[in-house]
Amino acid sequence: MATTDKTVNSLLNEHDVARITGLSVASVRRWRLLRRGPKYLKIGAAVRYKPEDLSDWIESRPSGGGHQEER
């Protein structure tokens, strides 16, 4: 049961996700509505995110930069 307790204690709410991503809670809610954001869990009426799902989702986002020098 210790693993389960650790998992439950590490779950993030939408305010945590907004703080981590630097975006608004409204953006996090919009992602959920449009099914574009990280995977989430519903526990009753509460929405929670596993830290590893948030990390995976962030890593999957397109990134810019790293352009090659023109020749």
TITI-758085 format. One line per 10 residues: for each residue x, y negated, z of N, C-alpha, C. Coordinates in nm, 4 decimals. Atoms other than C-alpha are relative to their C-alpha. Layout:
X:Y:Z:X:Y:Z:X:Y:Z  ...
This chain:
0.0807:0.1206:0.0000:0.0000:0.0000:0.0000:0.0852:-0.1272:0.0000  -0.0853:0.1189:-0.0057:0.2935:-0.2377:0.0469:0.0143:-0.0640:-0.1372  -0.0113:0.0531:0.1353:0.3283:-0.2739:-0.3311:-0.1259:-0.0770:-0.0376  0.1262:0.0669:0.0299:-0.0408:-0.3634:-0.3658:-0.0088:-0.1326:0.0735  0.0023:0.1239:-0.0772:-0.0156:-0.6216:-0.0871:0.0922:-0.1046:-0.0616  -0.0960:0.0912:0.0608:0.2897:-0.7745:-0.2530:-0.0570:-0.0574:-0.1299  0.0591:0.0447:0.1258:0.1089:-0.7911:-0.5901:-0.1092:-0.1022:0.0253  0.1104:0.0905:-0.0305:-0.2006:-0.9544:-0.4412:0.0537:-0.1332:0.0512  -0.0561:0.1234:-0.0547:0.0100:-1.2088:-0.2517:0.0722:-0.0830:-0.1048  -0.0740:0.0741:0.1013:0.1984:-1.3037:-0.5677:-0.0895:-0.0506:-0.1133
0.0899:0.0469:0.1054:-0.1104:-1.3724:-0.7822:-0.0076:-0.1519:0.0006  0.0051:0.1447:0.0174:-0.1363:-1.7247:-0.9184:-0.1422:-0.0438:-0.0314  0.1291:0.0540:0.0400:-0.4473:-1.9389:-0.9416:0.0220:-0.0990:-0.1150  -0.0130:0.0878:0.1167:-0.5201:-2.1817:-1.2249:0.0770:-0.1279:0.0328  -0.0782:0.1172:-0.0394:-0.3690:-2.4705:-1.0282:0.1503:0.0317:-0.0020  -0.1399:-0.0435:0.0060:-0.0432:-2.2744:-0.9930:0.0476:0.0046:-0.1448  -0.0362:-0.0116:0.1419:-0.0426:-2.2007:-1.3670:0.0167:-0.1379:-0.0615  -0.0110:0.1371:0.0513:-0.1050:-2.5674:-1.4464:0.1301:-0.0644:0.0474  -0.1238:0.0584:-0.0551:0.1822:-2.6722:-1.2165:0.1231:0.0602:-0.0682  -0.1149:-0.0677:0.0607:0.4210:-2.4127:-1.3634:0.0200:-0.0433:-0.1446
-0.0104:0.0369:0.1417:0.3419:-2.5069:-1.7243:0.0099:-0.1505:-0.0205  -0.0034:0.1452:0.0127:0.3245:-2.8802:-1.6534:-0.1199:-0.0552:-0.0751  0.1207:0.0424:0.0699:-0.0217:-2.8988:-1.8077:-0.1150:-0.0129:0.0985  0.1137:0.0229:-0.0885:-0.3638:-2.9789:-1.6674:-0.0768:0.1298:0.0271  0.0881:-0.1127:-0.0313:-0.6042:-2.7376:-1.5002:-0.1030:0.0147:-0.1119  0.0954:-0.0052:0.1113:-0.8473:-2.8300:-1.7809:0.0594:0.0763:-0.1185  -0.0648:-0.0749:0.1087:-0.5950:-2.6963:-2.0343:0.0004:0.1495:0.0287  -0.0016:-0.1412:-0.0394:-0.5613:-2.3693:-1.8434:-0.1399:0.0593:-0.0176  0.1386:-0.0471:0.0153:-0.9413:-2.3365:-1.8365:-0.0388:0.0115:-0.1465  0.0288:-0.0039:0.1439:-0.9644:-2.4164:-2.2075:0.0640:0.1219:-0.0646
-0.0659:-0.1193:0.0536:-0.7091:-2.1438:-2.2882:-0.0843:0.1234:0.0281  0.0789:-0.1161:-0.0395:-0.9230:-1.8967:-2.0972:-0.1278:0.0077:-0.0832  0.1229:0.0063:0.0775:-1.2402:-2.0080:-2.2737:0.0233:0.0428:-0.1449  -0.0319:-0.0305:0.1394:-1.0750:-1.9790:-2.6156:0.0781:0.1307:-0.0175  -0.0768:-0.1253:-0.0009:-0.8926:-1.6554:-2.5200:0.1372:-0.0170:-0.0654  -0.1320:0.0290:0.0561:-0.5574:-1.8130:-2.6091:0.1101:-0.0014:0.1040  -0.0987:0.0117:-0.1060:-0.3851:-1.8225:-2.2743:0.0503:0.1346:0.0482  -0.0527:-0.1241:-0.0575:-0.2132:-1.5651:-2.0560:-0.1133:0.0894:0.0499  0.0974:-0.0937:-0.0558:-0.3952:-1.2535:-1.9399:-0.0330:-0.0429:0.1419  0.0418:0.0367:-0.1346:-0.5938:-1.3078:-1.6237:-0.0875:0.1096:0.0590
0.0854:-0.0931:-0.0734:-0.7843:-1.1127:-1.3608:-0.1177:-0.0767:0.0565  0.1156:0.0570:-0.0685:-1.1324:-1.1819:-1.2332:-0.0206:0.0813:0.1264  0.0259:-0.0633:-0.1292:-1.1799:-1.1037:-0.8663:-0.1217:-0.0731:0.0558  0.1225:0.0717:-0.0309:-1.5416:-1.1901:-0.8007:-0.0071:-0.1196:-0.0932  0.0026:0.1219:0.0806:-1.5698:-1.5501:-0.9182:0.1394:-0.0594:-0.0189  -0.1360:0.0554:0.0045:-1.1967:-1.6124:-0.8685:0.0759:0.0497:-0.1230  -0.0877:-0.0337:0.1124:-0.9526:-1.6164:-1.1598:0.1428:-0.0018:0.0525  -0.1390:-0.0081:-0.0446:-0.5967:-1.5031:-1.0893:0.0873:0.0493:-0.1139  -0.0982:-0.0359:0.1022:-0.2847:-1.4547:-1.2997:0.1157:0.0727:0.0658  -0.1211:-0.0671:-0.0469:-0.0007:-1.2092:-1.2519:0.1191:-0.0810:-0.0509
-0.1165:0.0775:0.0445:0.3335:-1.3937:-1.2622:0.0661:0.0592:-0.1252  -0.0646:-0.0616:0.1168:0.4718:-1.1407:-1.5122:-0.0808:-0.0218:-0.1276  0.0819:0.0287:0.1180:0.1755:-1.1962:-1.7480:0.0198:-0.1435:-0.0458  -0.0258:0.1393:0.0348:0.2332:-1.5711:-1.7340:0.1369:-0.0128:-0.0664  -0.1347:0.0041:0.0594:0.6059:-1.5225:-1.8040:0.0001:0.0569:-0.1406  0.0078:-0.0623:0.1333:0.5320:-1.2892:-2.0965:-0.0674:-0.0934:-0.0995  0.0734:0.0897:0.0888:0.2836:-1.5362:-2.2408:0.0866:-0.1208:-0.0373  -0.0874:0.1148:0.0277:0.5265:-1.8285:-2.2086:0.1089:0.0395:-0.0992  -0.1050:-0.0472:0.0915:0.7999:-1.6248:-2.3800:-0.0520:0.0238:-0.1421  0.0576:-0.0303:0.1315:0.5613:-1.5409:-2.6663:-0.0377:-0.1267:-0.0777
0.0390:0.1246:0.0658:0.4899:-1.9077:-2.7443:0.1041:-0.0378:-0.1033  -0.0962:0.0465:0.1012:0.6442:-2.0497:-3.0607:0.0885:-0.1090:0.0584  -0.0906:0.1043:-0.0474:0.9447:-2.2664:-2.9995:0.0612:-0.0706:-0.1192  -0.0628:0.0788:0.1051:1.1080:-2.5382:-3.2015:0.1486:-0.0101:0.0269  -0.1435:0.0198:-0.0192:1.4617:-2.6548:-3.2278:0.0793:0.1123:-0.0616  -0.0871:-0.1043:0.0516:1.7537:-2.4357:-3.3107:0.0111:-0.0023:-0.1530  -0.0065:0.0090:0.1459:1.7527:-2.5671:-3.6638:0.1431:0.0217:-0.0501  -0.1323:-0.0223:0.0581:2.0358:-2.4769:-3.8929:0.0432:-0.1269:-0.0716  -0.0548:0.1165:0.0682:2.2655:-2.7394:-4.0369:-0.0262:0.0102:-0.1491  0.0229:0.0001:0.1454:2.1761:-2.8418:-4.3915:0.1340:0.0078:-0.0714
-0.1238:-0.0141:0.0793:2.4321:-2.7537:-4.6546:-0.0090:-0.0799:-0.1266
